[in-house]
Amino acid sequence: MRSKGVHVAHVVIDGLIDAPQTTSRFGPRQRTRINPDSVADTFVALARQHPSAWTHELDLRPCGEAF
């Protein structure tokens, strides 16, 4: 879609997003959960990228994970 000026990206969210439904399913909040506002900020930044340097694949992970 690049030739038509459409930015398409594959985004992997590899972790739990801190939300009420996450707490009800997995229990109390932990520091390894991903802040939903940070996810939104990342998508806004992705949408605003200049076409000369588009991201095509992006992984979002919490910093507290032990990989």
N, CA, C and O atoms as a Tripos MOL2 file, in Angstrom:
@<TRIPOS>MOLECULE
protein
  268   267    67     0     0
PROTEIN
NO_CHARGES

@<TRIPOS>ATOM
      1 N           0.8210   -1.1990    0.0000 N.3       1 MET1
      2 CA          0.0000    0.0000    0.0000 C.3       1 MET1
      3 C           0.8670    1.2670    0.0000 C.2       1 MET1
      4 O           0.3570    2.3790   -0.1340 O.2       1 MET1
      5 N           2.1760    1.0800    0.1510 N.am      2 ARG2
      6 CA          3.0700    2.2280    0.2030 C.3       2 ARG2
      7 C           2.9320    3.0970   -1.0400 C.2       2 ARG2
      8 O           2.9710    4.3230   -0.9400 O.2       2 ARG2
      9 N           2.7710    2.4810   -2.2110 N.am      3 SER3
     10 CA          2.6660    3.2540   -3.4470 C.3       3 SER3
     11 C           1.4430    4.1730   -3.4570 C.2       3 SER3
     12 O           1.4090    5.1510   -4.2030 O.2       3 SER3
     13 N           0.4520    3.8660   -2.6400 N.am      4 LYS4
     14 CA         -0.7490    4.6990   -2.5390 C.3       4 LYS4
     15 C          -0.6960    5.6210   -1.3240 C.2       4 LYS4
     16 O          -1.6640    6.3190   -1.0200 O.2       4 LYS4
     17 N           0.4630    5.6170   -0.6220 N.am      5 GLY5
     18 CA          0.6180    6.4850    0.5460 C.3       5 GLY5
     19 C          -0.0310    5.9620    1.8040 C.2       5 GLY5
     20 O          -0.2450    6.7130    2.7560 O.2       5 GLY5
     21 N          -0.3470    4.6840    1.8190 N.am      6 VAL6
     22 CA         -0.9790    4.0820    3.0000 C.3       6 VAL6
     23 C           0.0810    3.3390    3.7990 C.2       6 VAL6
     24 O           0.7460    2.4430    3.2810 O.2       6 VAL6
     25 N           0.2310    3.7120    5.0450 N.am      7 HIS7
     26 CA          1.2130    3.1050    5.9430 C.3       7 HIS7
     27 C           0.5790    1.9000    6.6310 C.2       7 HIS7
     28 O          -0.3550    2.0510    7.4190 O.2       7 HIS7
     29 N           1.0800    0.7180    6.3370 N.am      8 VAL8
     30 CA          0.6060   -0.5090    6.9620 C.3       8 VAL8
     31 C           1.7230   -1.0490    7.8350 C.2       8 VAL8
     32 O           2.8640   -1.1680    7.3870 O.2       8 VAL8
     33 N           1.4020   -1.3740    9.0760 N.am      9 ALA9
     34 CA          2.4070   -1.9080    9.9970 C.3       9 ALA9
     35 C           1.8180   -3.0910   10.7670 C.2       9 ALA9
     36 O           0.6250   -3.1330   11.0660 O.2       9 ALA9
     37 N           2.6820   -4.0370   11.0720 N.am     10 HIS10
     38 CA          2.3120   -5.1880   11.8940 C.3      10 HIS10
     39 C           2.7920   -4.8870   13.3110 C.2      10 HIS10
     40 O           3.9930   -4.7520   13.5440 O.2      10 HIS10
     41 N           1.8670   -4.7830   14.2480 N.am     11 VAL11
     42 CA          2.2140   -4.4530   15.6330 C.3      11 VAL11
     43 C           1.8740   -5.6420   16.5220 C.2      11 VAL11
     44 O           0.7410   -6.1230   16.5320 O.2      11 VAL11
     45 N           2.8740   -6.1090   17.2710 N.am     12 VAL12
     46 CA          2.6980   -7.1990   18.2280 C.3      12 VAL12
     47 C           2.6810   -6.5900   19.6210 C.2      12 VAL12
     48 O           3.6300   -5.9140   20.0160 O.2      12 VAL12
     49 N           1.6160   -6.8240   20.3600 N.am     13 ILE13
     50 CA          1.5600   -6.4010   21.7640 C.3      13 ILE13
     51 C           1.7870   -7.6580   22.5800 C.2      13 ILE13
     52 O           0.8830   -8.4750   22.7600 O.2      13 ILE13
     53 N           3.0100   -7.7990   23.0710 N.am     14 ASP14
     54 CA          3.4480   -9.0150   23.7470 C.3      14 ASP14
     55 C           3.4360   -8.8070   25.2580 C.2      14 ASP14
     56 O           4.4820   -8.6400   25.8850 O.2      14 ASP14
     57 N           2.2490   -8.8200   25.8220 N.am     15 GLY15
     58 CA          2.1080   -8.6450   27.2620 C.3      15 GLY15
     59 C           0.6680   -8.2910   27.5940 C.2      15 GLY15
     60 O          -0.1720   -8.1230   26.7090 O.2      15 GLY15
     61 N           0.4070   -8.1840   28.8710 N.am     16 LEU16
     62 CA         -0.9300   -7.8330   29.3370 C.3      16 LEU16
     63 C          -1.0770   -6.3200   29.4140 C.2      16 LEU16
     64 O          -0.2250   -5.6360   29.9810 O.2      16 LEU16
     65 N          -2.1410   -5.8090   28.8510 N.am     17 ILE17
     66 CA         -2.4330   -4.3830   28.9510 C.3      17 ILE17
     67 C          -3.1910   -4.1550   30.2500 C.2      17 ILE17
     68 O          -4.1520   -4.8620   30.5540 O.2      17 ILE17
     69 N          -2.7500   -3.1610   31.0130 N.am     18 ASP18
     70 CA         -3.3520   -2.8670   32.3100 C.3      18 ASP18
     71 C          -4.7410   -2.2610   32.1060 C.2      18 ASP18
     72 O          -4.8690   -1.0900   31.7510 O.2      18 ASP18
     73 N          -5.7680   -3.0640   32.3320 N.am     19 ALA19
     74 CA         -7.1520   -2.6340   32.1600 C.3      19 ALA19
     75 C          -8.0150   -3.4000   33.1610 C.2      19 ALA19
     76 O          -7.5920   -4.4400   33.6640 O.2      19 ALA19
     77 N          -9.2150   -2.9040   33.4590 N.am     20 PRO20
     78 CA        -10.0730   -3.5880   34.4310 C.3      20 PRO20
     79 C         -10.3110   -5.0620   34.1030 C.2      20 PRO20
     80 O         -10.2860   -5.9050   34.9990 O.2      20 PRO20
     81 N         -10.5410   -5.3800   32.8310 N.am     21 GLN21
     82 CA        -10.7910   -6.7740   32.4760 C.3      21 GLN21
     83 C          -9.5430   -7.6430   32.6800 C.2      21 GLN21
     84 O          -9.6590   -8.8410   32.9350 O.2      21 GLN21
     85 N          -8.3610   -7.0480   32.5700 N.am     22 THR22
     86 CA         -7.1170   -7.7920   32.8280 C.3      22 THR22
     87 C          -7.0330   -8.1430   34.3080 C.2      22 THR22
     88 O          -6.6860   -9.2670   34.6690 O.2      22 THR22
     89 N          -7.3530   -7.1760   35.1610 N.am     23 THR23
     90 CA         -7.3290   -7.4160   36.6080 C.3      23 THR23
     91 C          -8.3580   -8.4670   37.0090 C.2      23 THR23
     92 O          -8.0690   -9.3320   37.8350 O.2      23 THR23
     93 N          -9.5510   -8.3990   36.4350 N.am     24 SER24
     94 CA        -10.5820   -9.3800   36.8020 C.3      24 SER24
     95 C         -10.1940  -10.7880   36.3640 C.2      24 SER24
     96 O         -10.5960  -11.7660   36.9940 O.2      24 SER24
     97 N          -9.4220  -10.8950   35.3020 N.am     25 ARG25
     98 CA         -9.0430  -12.2300   34.8180 C.3      25 ARG25
     99 C          -7.7450  -12.7510   35.4410 C.2      25 ARG25
    100 O          -7.6280  -13.9390   35.7410 O.2      25 ARG25
    101 N          -6.7570  -11.8390   35.6370 N.am     26 PHE26
    102 CA         -5.4290  -12.2790   36.0610 C.3      26 PHE26
    103 C          -5.0310  -11.8190   37.4630 C.2      26 PHE26
    104 O          -3.9280  -12.1240   37.9170 O.2      26 PHE26
    105 N          -5.9030  -11.0960   38.1540 N.am     27 GLY27
    106 CA         -5.5980  -10.6810   39.5100 C.3      27 GLY27
    107 C          -5.0120   -9.2780   39.5800 C.2      27 GLY27
    108 O          -5.0030   -8.5430   38.5930 O.2      27 GLY27
    109 N          -4.5140   -8.9120   40.7800 N.am     28 PRO28
    110 CA         -4.0310   -7.5560   41.0220 C.3      28 PRO28
    111 C          -2.9460   -7.1180   40.0350 C.2      28 PRO28
    112 O          -2.1990   -7.9230   39.4780 O.2      28 PRO28
    113 N          -2.9050   -5.8090   39.8540 N.am     29 ARG29
    114 CA         -1.9540   -5.1900   38.9290 C.3      29 ARG29
    115 C          -0.5160   -5.5550   39.2880 C.2      29 ARG29
    116 O          -0.1380   -5.6210   40.4580 O.2      29 ARG29
    117 N           0.2630   -5.7890   38.2440 N.am     30 GLN30
    118 CA          1.6940   -6.0740   38.4040 C.3      30 GLN30
    119 C           2.4660   -5.0800   37.5640 C.2      30 GLN30
    120 O           1.9290   -4.5270   36.6040 O.2      30 GLN30
    121 N           3.7250   -4.8480   37.9160 N.am     31 ARG31
    122 CA          4.5210   -3.8550   37.1920 C.3      31 ARG31
    123 C           4.8420   -4.2720   35.7670 C.2      31 ARG31
    124 O           5.2900   -3.4490   34.9700 O.2      31 ARG31
    125 N           4.6200   -5.5340   35.4370 N.am     32 THR32
    126 CA          4.9200   -5.9980   34.0820 C.3      32 THR32
    127 C           3.7660   -5.7780   33.1030 C.2      32 THR32
    128 O           3.8550   -6.1810   31.9430 O.2      32 THR32
    129 N           2.6950   -5.1460   33.5550 N.am     33 ARG33
    130 CA          1.5940   -4.8450   32.6410 C.3      33 ARG33
    131 C           1.9180   -3.6020   31.8200 C.2      33 ARG33
    132 O           2.6480   -2.7130   32.2580 O.2      33 ARG33
    133 N           1.3560   -3.5710   30.6240 N.am     34 ILE34
    134 CA          1.6120   -2.4800   29.7010 C.3      34 ILE34
    135 C           0.5650   -1.3850   29.9060 C.2      34 ILE34
    136 O          -0.6340   -1.6630   29.9440 O.2      34 ILE34
    137 N           1.0180   -0.1610   30.0360 N.am     35 ASN35
    138 CA          0.1360    0.9790   30.2350 C.3      35 ASN35
    139 C          -0.6300    1.2620   28.9430 C.2      35 ASN35
    140 O          -0.0070    1.4470   27.8970 O.2      35 ASN35
    141 N          -1.9650    1.3020   28.9870 N.am     36 PRO36
    142 CA         -2.7430    1.5230   27.7620 C.3      36 PRO36
    143 C          -2.4740    2.8790   27.1110 C.2      36 PRO36
    144 O          -2.5350    2.9950   25.8870 O.2      36 PRO36
    145 N          -2.1770    3.9030   27.9100 N.am     37 ASP37
    146 CA         -1.8560    5.2140   27.3310 C.3      37 ASP37
    147 C          -0.5500    5.1540   26.5410 C.2      37 ASP37
    148 O          -0.4000    5.8350   25.5260 O.2      37 ASP37
    149 N           0.3820    4.3470   27.0070 N.am     38 SER38
    150 CA          1.6480    4.1880   26.2920 C.3      38 SER38
    151 C           1.4440    3.4620   24.9650 C.2      38 SER38
    152 O           2.1050    3.7720   23.9730 O.2      38 SER38
    153 N           0.5310    2.4980   24.9520 N.am     39 VAL39
    154 CA          0.1980    1.8070   23.7010 C.3      39 VAL39
    155 C          -0.4050    2.8160   22.7200 C.2      39 VAL39
    156 O          -0.0330    2.8410   21.5470 O.2      39 VAL39
    157 N          -1.3230    3.6360   23.1940 N.am     40 ALA40
    158 CA         -1.9480    4.6480   22.3370 C.3      40 ALA40
    159 C          -0.9110    5.6340   21.8120 C.2      40 ALA40
    160 O          -0.9370    5.9930   20.6350 O.2      40 ALA40
    161 N           0.0030    6.0730   22.6780 N.am     41 ASP41
    162 CA          1.0670    6.9970   22.2480 C.3      41 ASP41
    163 C           1.9140    6.3840   21.1430 C.2      41 ASP41
    164 O           2.3020    7.0710   20.1980 O.2      41 ASP41
    165 N           2.1990    5.0970   21.2610 N.am     42 THR42
    166 CA          2.9950    4.4090   20.2510 C.3      42 THR42
    167 C           2.2770    4.3710   18.9140 C.2      42 THR42
    168 O           2.8940    4.5860   17.8710 O.2      42 THR42
    169 N           0.9720    4.0980   18.9380 N.am     43 PHE43
    170 CA          0.2040    4.0640   17.6900 C.3      43 PHE43
    171 C           0.1070    5.4560   17.0570 C.2      43 PHE43
    172 O           0.1530    5.5770   15.8320 O.2      43 PHE43
    173 N          -0.0250    6.5010   17.8710 N.am     44 VAL44
    174 CA         -0.0660    7.8600   17.3370 C.3      44 VAL44
    175 C           1.2730    8.1870   16.6750 C.2      44 VAL44
    176 O           1.3030    8.7410   15.5760 O.2      44 VAL44
    177 N           2.3780    7.8450   17.3390 N.am     45 ALA45
    178 CA          3.7040    8.0860   16.7660 C.3      45 ALA45
    179 C           3.8780    7.3140   15.4610 C.2      45 ALA45
    180 O           4.4540    7.8300   14.5030 O.2      45 ALA45
    181 N           3.3910    6.1030   15.4230 N.am     46 LEU46
    182 CA          3.4670    5.2820   14.2080 C.3      46 LEU46
    183 C           2.6860    5.9430   13.0650 C.2      46 LEU46
    184 O           3.1570    5.9780   11.9280 O.2      46 LEU46
    185 N           1.5090    6.4570   13.3640 N.am     47 ALA47
    186 CA          0.6680    7.1000   12.3500 C.3      47 ALA47
    187 C           1.2790    8.4030   11.8350 C.2      47 ALA47
    188 O           1.0130    8.8130   10.7050 O.2      47 ALA47
    189 N           2.0960    9.0510   12.6650 N.am     48 ARG48
    190 CA          2.6870   10.3410   12.2860 C.3      48 ARG48
    191 C           4.0560   10.2100   11.6130 C.2      48 ARG48
    192 O           4.6600   11.2200   11.2520 O.2      48 ARG48
    193 N           4.5420    9.0060   11.4430 N.am     49 GLN49
    194 CA          5.8700    8.8290   10.8520 C.3      49 GLN49
    195 C           5.9220    9.3680    9.4310 C.2      49 GLN49
    196 O           4.9680    9.2500    8.6620 O.2      49 GLN49
    197 N           7.0530    9.9570    9.1080 N.am     50 HIS50
    198 CA          7.2760   10.4390    7.7470 C.3      50 HIS50
    199 C           7.5010    9.2310    6.8360 C.2      50 HIS50
    200 O           8.1710    8.2820    7.2430 O.2      50 HIS50
    201 N           6.9670    9.2410    5.6330 N.am     51 PRO51
    202 CA          7.0960    8.0900    4.7240 C.3      51 PRO51
    203 C           8.5270    7.6830    4.3960 C.2      51 PRO51
    204 O           8.7600    6.5630    3.9420 O.2      51 PRO51
    205 N           9.4820    8.5720    4.6170 N.am     52 SER52
    206 CA         10.8700    8.2110    4.3260 C.3      52 SER52
    207 C          11.4520    7.2660    5.3680 C.2      52 SER52
    208 O          12.5330    6.7120    5.1660 O.2      52 SER52
    209 N          10.7460    7.0750    6.4820 N.am     53 ALA53
    210 CA         11.2610    6.2020    7.5450 C.3      53 ALA53
    211 C          10.1140    5.5000    8.2610 C.2      53 ALA53
    212 O           9.9670    5.6250    9.4770 O.2      53 ALA53
    213 N           9.3080    4.7680    7.5150 N.am     54 TRP54
    214 CA          8.1730    4.0670    8.0890 C.3      54 TRP54
    215 C           8.5960    2.8030    8.8140 C.2      54 TRP54
    216 O           9.4830    2.0800    8.3600 O.2      54 TRP54
    217 N           7.9620    2.5470    9.9300 N.am     55 THR55
    218 CA          8.1000    1.2780   10.6410 C.3      55 THR55
    219 C           7.1270    0.2920   10.0110 C.2      55 THR55
    220 O           5.9710    0.6310    9.7570 O.2      55 THR55
    221 N           7.5930   -0.9240    9.7600 N.am     56 HIS56
    222 CA          6.7110   -1.9400    9.1790 C.3      56 HIS56
    223 C           6.3810   -3.0450   10.1720 C.2      56 HIS56
    224 O           5.3770   -3.7400   10.0180 O.2      56 HIS56
    225 N           7.2200   -3.2090   11.1900 N.am     57 GLU57
    226 CA          6.9380   -4.2010   12.2260 C.3      57 GLU57
    227 C           7.4040   -3.6380   13.5550 C.2      57 GLU57
    228 O           8.4960   -3.0780   13.6560 O.2      57 GLU57
    229 N           6.5670   -3.7920   14.5740 N.am     58 LEU58
    230 CA          6.8530   -3.2140   15.8800 C.3      58 LEU58
    231 C           6.3700   -4.1710   16.9540 C.2      58 LEU58
    232 O           5.2430   -4.6620   16.8940 O.2      58 LEU58
    233 N           7.2210   -4.4360   17.9350 N.am     59 ASP59
    234 CA          6.8520   -5.2630   19.0910 C.3      59 ASP59
    235 C           6.8050   -4.3730   20.3330 C.2      59 ASP59
    236 O           7.7470   -3.6300   20.6070 O.2      59 ASP59
    237 N           5.7110   -4.4520   21.0730 N.am     60 LEU60
    238 CA          5.5730   -3.7300   22.3480 C.3      60 LEU60
    239 C           5.6250   -4.7530   23.4720 C.2      60 LEU60
    240 O           4.8320   -5.6940   23.5160 O.2      60 LEU60
    241 N           6.5730   -4.5510   24.3780 N.am     61 ARG61
    242 CA          6.7280   -5.4370   25.5330 C.3      61 ARG61
    243 C           6.9960   -4.6030   26.7720 C.2      61 ARG61
    244 O           7.5880   -3.5280   26.6710 O.2      61 ARG61
    245 N           6.5770   -5.0710   27.9340 N.am     62 PRO62
    246 CA          6.8800   -4.3300   29.1640 C.3      62 PRO62
    247 C           8.3560   -4.4880   29.5280 C.2      62 PRO62
    248 O           8.9640   -5.5240   29.2610 O.2      62 PRO62
    249 N           8.9200   -3.4520   30.1390 N.am     63 CYS63
    250 CA         10.3500   -3.5010   30.4620 C.3      63 CYS63
    251 C          10.6640   -4.4820   31.5880 C.2      63 CYS63
    252 O          11.8180   -4.8860   31.7280 O.2      63 CYS63
    253 N           9.6980   -4.8730   32.3820 N.am     64 GLY64
    254 CA          9.9560   -5.7510   33.5190 C.3      64 GLY64
    255 C          10.0150   -7.2300   33.1910 C.2      64 GLY64
    256 O          10.2800   -8.0470   34.0720 O.2      64 GLY64
    257 N           9.7730   -7.5860   31.9400 N.am     65 GLU65
    258 CA          9.7940   -8.9950   31.5430 C.3      65 GLU65
    259 C          11.2210   -9.5420   31.5520 C.2      65 GLU65
    260 O          12.1700   -8.8380   31.2090 O.2      65 GLU65
    261 N          11.3540  -10.7850   31.9430 N.am     66 ALA66
    262 CA         12.6570  -11.4660   31.9070 C.3      66 ALA66
    263 C          12.6920  -12.3380   30.6570 C.2      66 ALA66
    264 O          12.0730  -13.4010   30.6240 O.2      66 ALA66
    265 N          13.4110  -11.8960   29.6350 N.am     67 PHE67
    266 CA         13.4860  -12.6340   28.3730 C.3      67 PHE67
    267 C          14.7520  -13.4480   28.3120 C.2      67 PHE67
    268 O          14.9940  -14.1400   27.3220 O.2      67 PHE67
@<TRIPOS>BOND
     1     1     2 1
     2     2     3 1
     3     3     4 2
     4     3     5 am
     5     5     6 1
     6     6     7 1
     7     7     8 2
     8     7     9 am
     9     9    10 1
    10    10    11 1
    11    11    12 2
    12    11    13 am
    13    13    14 1
    14    14    15 1
    15    15    16 2
    16    15    17 am
    17    17    18 1
    18    18    19 1
    19    19    20 2
    20    19    21 am
    21    21    22 1
    22    22    23 1
    23    23    24 2
    24    23    25 am
    25    25    26 1
    26    26    27 1
    27    27    28 2
    28    27    29 am
    29    29    30 1
    30    30    31 1
    31    31    32 2
    32    31    33 am
    33    33    34 1
    34    34    35 1
    35    35    36 2
    36    35    37 am
    37    37    38 1
    38    38    39 1
    39    39    40 2
    40    39    41 am
    41    41    42 1
    42    42    43 1
    43    43    44 2
    44    43    45 am
    45    45    46 1
    46    46    47 1
    47    47    48 2
    48    47    49 am
    49    49    50 1
    50    50    51 1
    51    51    52 2
    52    51    53 am
    53    53    54 1
    54    54    55 1
    55    55    56 2
    56    55    57 am
    57    57    58 1
    58    58    59 1
    59    59    60 2
    60    59    61 am
    61    61    62 1
    62    62    63 1
    63    63    64 2
    64    63    65 am
    65    65    66 1
    66    66    67 1
    67    67    68 2
    68    67    69 am
    69    69    70 1
    70    70    71 1
    71    71    72 2
    72    71    73 am
    73    73    74 1
    74    74    75 1
    75    75    76 2
    76    75    77 am
    77    77    78 1
    78    78    79 1
    79    79    80 2
    80    79    81 am
    81    81    82 1
    82    82    83 1
    83    83    84 2
    84    83    85 am
    85    85    86 1
    86    86    87 1
    87    87    88 2
    88    87    89 am
    89    89    90 1
    90    90    91 1
    91    91    92 2
    92    91    93 am
    93    93    94 1
    94    94    95 1
    95    95    96 2
    96    95    97 am
    97    97    98 1
    98    98    99 1
    99    99   100 2
   100    99   101 am
   101   101   102 1
   102   102   103 1
   103   103   104 2
   104   103   105 am
   105   105   106 1
   106   106   107 1
   107   107   108 2
   108   107   109 am
   109   109   110 1
   110   110   111 1
   111   111   112 2
   112   111   113 am
   113   113   114 1
   114   114   115 1
   115   115   116 2
   116   115   117 am
   117   117   118 1
   118   118   119 1
   119   119   120 2
   120   119   121 am
   121   121   122 1
   122   122   123 1
   123   123   124 2
   124   123   125 am
   125   125   126 1
   126   126   127 1
   127   127   128 2
   128   127   129 am
   129   129   130 1
   130   130   131 1
   131   131   132 2
   132   131   133 am
   133   133   134 1
   134   134   135 1
   135   135   136 2
   136   135   137 am
   137   137   138 1
   138   138   139 1
   139   139   140 2
   140   139   141 am
   141   141   142 1
   142   142   143 1
   143   143   144 2
   144   143   145 am
   145   145   146 1
   146   146   147 1
   147   147   148 2
   148   147   149 am
   149   149   150 1
   150   150   151 1
   151   151   152 2
   152   151   153 am
   153   153   154 1
   154   154   155 1
   155   155   156 2
   156   155   157 am
   157   157   158 1
   158   158   159 1
   159   159   160 2
   160   159   161 am
   161   161   162 1
   162   162   163 1
   163   163   164 2
   164   163   165 am
   165   165   166 1
   166   166   167 1
   167   167   168 2
   168   167   169 am
   169   169   170 1
   170   170   171 1
   171   171   172 2
   172   171   173 am
   173   173   174 1
   174   174   175 1
   175   175   176 2
   176   175   177 am
   177   177   178 1
   178   178   179 1
   179   179   180 2
   180   179   181 am
   181   181   182 1
   182   182   183 1
   183   183   184 2
   184   183   185 am
   185   185   186 1
   186   186   187 1
   187   187   188 2
   188   187   189 am
   189   189   190 1
   190   190   191 1
   191   191   192 2
   192   191   193 am
   193   193   194 1
   194   194   195 1
   195   195   196 2
   196   195   197 am
   197   197   198 1
   198   198   199 1
   199   199   200 2
   200   199   201 am
   201   201   202 1
   202   202   203 1
   203   203   204 2
   204   203   205 am
   205   205   206 1
   206   206   207 1
   207   207   208 2
   208   207   209 am
   209   209   210 1
   210   210   211 1
   211   211   212 2
   212   211   213 am
   213   213   214 1
   214   214   215 1
   215   215   216 2
   216   215   217 am
   217   217   218 1
   218   218   219 1
   219   219   220 2
   220   219   221 am
   221   221   222 1
   222   222   223 1
   223   223   224 2
   224   223   225 am
   225   225   226 1
   226   226   227 1
   227   227   228 2
   228   227   229 am
   229   229   230 1
   230   230   231 1
   231   231   232 2
   232   231   233 am
   233   233   234 1
   234   234   235 1
   235   235   236 2
   236   235   237 am
   237   237   238 1
   238   238   239 1
   239   239   240 2
   240   239   241 am
   241   241   242 1
   242   242   243 1
   243   243   244 2
   244   243   245 am
   245   245   246 1
   246   246   247 1
   247   247   248 2
   248   247   249 am
   249   249   250 1
   250   250   251 1
   251   251   252 2
   252   251   253 am
   253   253   254 1
   254   254   255 1
   255   255   256 2
   256   255   257 am
   257   257   258 1
   258   258   259 1
   259   259   260 2
   260   259   261 am
   261   261   262 1
   262   262   263 1
   263   263   264 2
   264   263   265 am
   265   265   266 1
   266   266   267 1
   267   267   268 2
@<TRIPOS>SUBSTRUCTURE
     1 MET1         2 RESIDUE 1 A MET
     2 ARG2         6 RESIDUE 1 A ARG
     3 SER3        10 RESIDUE 1 A SER
     4 LYS4        14 RESIDUE 1 A LYS
     5 GLY5        18 RESIDUE 1 A GLY
     6 VAL6        22 RESIDUE 1 A VAL
     7 HIS7        26 RESIDUE 1 A HIS
     8 VAL8        30 RESIDUE 1 A VAL
     9 ALA9        34 RESIDUE 1 A ALA
    10 HIS10       38 RESIDUE 1 A HIS
    11 VAL11       42 RESIDUE 1 A VAL
    12 VAL12       46 RESIDUE 1 A VAL
    13 ILE13       50 RESIDUE 1 A ILE
    14 ASP14       54 RESIDUE 1 A ASP
    15 GLY15       58 RESIDUE 1 A GLY
    16 LEU16       62 RESIDUE 1 A LEU
    17 ILE17       66 RESIDUE 1 A ILE
    18 ASP18       70 RESIDUE 1 A ASP
    19 ALA19       74 RESIDUE 1 A ALA
    20 PRO20       78 RESIDUE 1 A PRO
    21 GLN21       82 RESIDUE 1 A GLN
    22 THR22       86 RESIDUE 1 A THR
    23 THR23       90 RESIDUE 1 A THR
    24 SER24       94 RESIDUE 1 A SER
    25 ARG25       98 RESIDUE 1 A ARG
    26 PHE26      102 RESIDUE 1 A PHE
    27 GLY27      106 RESIDUE 1 A GLY
    28 PRO28      110 RESIDUE 1 A PRO
    29 ARG29      114 RESIDUE 1 A ARG
    30 GLN30      118 RESIDUE 1 A GLN
    31 ARG31      122 RESIDUE 1 A ARG
    32 THR32      126 RESIDUE 1 A THR
    33 ARG33      130 RESIDUE 1 A ARG
    34 ILE34      134 RESIDUE 1 A ILE
    35 ASN35      138 RESIDUE 1 A ASN
    36 PRO36      142 RESIDUE 1 A PRO
    37 ASP37      146 RESIDUE 1 A ASP
    38 SER38      150 RESIDUE 1 A SER
    39 VAL39      154 RESIDUE 1 A VAL
    40 ALA40      158 RESIDUE 1 A ALA
    41 ASP41      162 RESIDUE 1 A ASP
    42 THR42      166 RESIDUE 1 A THR
    43 PHE43      170 RESIDUE 1 A PHE
    44 VAL44      174 RESIDUE 1 A VAL
    45 ALA45      178 RESIDUE 1 A ALA
    46 LEU46      182 RESIDUE 1 A LEU
    47 ALA47      186 RESIDUE 1 A ALA
    48 ARG48      190 RESIDUE 1 A ARG
    49 GLN49      194 RESIDUE 1 A GLN
    50 HIS50      198 RESIDUE 1 A HIS
    51 PRO51      202 RESIDUE 1 A PRO
    52 SER52      206 RESIDUE 1 A SER
    53 ALA53      210 RESIDUE 1 A ALA
    54 TRP54      214 RESIDUE 1 A TRP
    55 THR55      218 RESIDUE 1 A THR
    56 HIS56      222 RESIDUE 1 A HIS
    57 GLU57      226 RESIDUE 1 A GLU
    58 LEU58      230 RESIDUE 1 A LEU
    59 ASP59      234 RESIDUE 1 A ASP
    60 LEU60      238 RESIDUE 1 A LEU
    61 ARG61      242 RESIDUE 1 A ARG
    62 PRO62      246 RESIDUE 1 A PRO
    63 CYS63      250 RESIDUE 1 A CYS
    64 GLY64      254 RESIDUE 1 A GLY
    65 GLU65      258 RESIDUE 1 A GLU
    66 ALA66      262 RESIDUE 1 A ALA
    67 PHE67      266 RESIDUE 1 A PHE
